Amino acid sequence: EAGVAQSPRYKIIEKRQSVAFWCNPISGHATLYWYQQILGQGPKLLIQFQNNGVVDDSQLPKDRFSAERLKGVDSTLKIQPAKLEDSAVYLCASSSRTGGGQETQYFGPGTRLLVL
Amino acid sequence: DQQVKQNSPSLSVQEGRISILNCDYTNSMFDYFLWYKKYPAEGPTFLISISSIKDKNEDGRFTVFLNKSAKHLSLHIVPSQPGDSAVYFCAASLGGGGFKTIFGAGTRLFVKA
């Protein structure tokens, strides 16, 4: 079974520029998550999709971050314009509900963003 | 507001001994707890989980204990192996793991041969 795919793996941009990240979840997984992991911290949830609808985007800085999941499969996360504090690893995860009613998230390798 | 805390940034253990990683949480509404393992340049990998209705879950060398009254959980690795050296994240969530997942800052485990 193929895992969660993310691209690019690394990105270096200057502040005020725009950047986009792509994620392809595990086939059949209805739920997709984007996390931001700043160095030395745990992943922080930015947005959660159920199919192509948003379940939770309470921690997404909506003045500069946007995300979409068209057709309920792959997803893109965009930052426009980027700030220095956006330097982090952006992780995508997907999950499906087991027979026991529990969900386990499977993570991609992440995109490491450096904003100069 | 850190709802999930891992107070030990690092832990060093001798191969063959027990590793105990600790995690505290503040929100009594969490109903599902997970441990993830992360190697450098990779995403976190699911390790083991426990529902709030249980106090122990075991999978091979890994056991997670949950003490709801103390809002504390721990991960035991017995015996520890050098390949276990990684960062371990504790996470707590609502809705059986599918909602409002919050991660701790992680504990880096070093297993010495």
Interface residues (C-beta under 8 A of the other chain):
Chain A: V4 T31 Y33 Y35 G40 Q41 G42 P43 K44 L45 Q48 V55 D56 L91 A93 S95 R97 G100 G101 Q102 E103 T104 Q105 Y106 F107 G108 P109 G110
Chain B: V4 Q6 Y32 L34 Y36 A41 E42 G43 P44 T45 F46 S49 S51 F89 A91 G95 G96 G97 G98 F99 K100 T101 I102 F103 G104 A105 G106
